[in-house]
Amino acid sequence: MNMSRIARLGALLGLALLLGACQSLSRSEQPEGIATTHEKWEHKPADCSGQDCPLVNVELQPITGQPALNARIEATLLDLVKAATGNRPASLAEHEREFLANGKPGWVSYLQAKVLSQHDQLVVIELSSYHFIGGAHGVPGRTYLNYDRTQNKVLSLQDMLVPGEEAAFWQIAARAHQAWLIAQGHGNDTEYRKTWPFERTANIALNPDAVMLKYDVARLAPYADGHPEILIPYSQLQGILRPAYMPGAAR
């Protein structure tokens, strides 16, 4: 098996990490509430006809009538490009041009943005990426935007929490991590817990059923385990999460 074929197989395995539990936008039901459209394309260099041509695959769910939010979504996807490649292009179009012009056989760039959930005044947007640019394996990425429709604002963690309660939030997250370790079969594995200690993450989603903390691969667990996910029930966040962001809260 040649190296380009190995690279392609590595990319496909990495893409499984990216799309694992997520349904395709074309197959999933459109969420109620905020209106969206759907865009998808995949391009290869015009002069390349082989099976291992570099490619860029982009799938977006733009928010209707929200140019500033859509610009924030694109900017966040470009941040994921930089995290994987070390280069931050000015736009998705520029990323495609540069990647296809400079890409080697087997290189791939997958980028996806979709509305993950909507509840109350919140829209949770999931941004995913997978890049293979050589090496032992590709680089998957995942992050979230929590958009408050009433404030027309993407929320920071400080916006979500009652002032002064950030330390308490992370204490609860650390306890949720302990429960996650037990569920994963590592509750009594001292070496595992030492190798993969708890850490904070910026990837937080205010989903309808729980607050989700998502981690990059090789954080909290080995690369092969994909993106670790810790869930915190809203019942544990009374007095810590702002009342407006508790499910069912009247605004």
Secondary structure as GFF3:
##gff-version 3
##sequence-region A 1 251
A	DSSP	alpha_helix	3	19	.	.	.	ID=ss1
A	DSSP	beta_strand	39	43	.	.	.	ID=ss2
A	DSSP	beta_strand	55	60	.	.	.	ID=ss3
A	DSSP	alpha_helix	67	85	.	.	.	ID=ss4
A	DSSP	alpha_helix	92	102	.	.	.	ID=ss5
A	DSSP	beta_strand	108	119	.	.	.	ID=ss6
A	DSSP	beta_strand	122	132	.	.	.	ID=ss7
A	DSSP	beta_strand	139	148	.	.	.	ID=ss8
A	DSSP	beta_strand	153	154	.	.	.	ID=ss9
A	DSSP	alpha_helix	157	160	.	.	.	ID=ss10
A	DSSP	alpha_helix	166	183	.	.	.	ID=ss11
A	DSSP	alpha_helix	190	195	.	.	.	ID=ss12
A	DSSP	beta_strand	204	206	.	.	.	ID=ss13
A	DSSP	beta_strand	211	214	.	.	.	ID=ss14
A	DSSP	three_ten_helix	223	225	.	.	.	ID=ss15
A	DSSP	beta_strand	229	232	.	.	.	ID=ss16
A	DSSP	three_ten_helix	234	237	.	.	.	ID=ss17
A	DSSP	three_ten_helix	243	245	.	.	.	ID=ss18
###
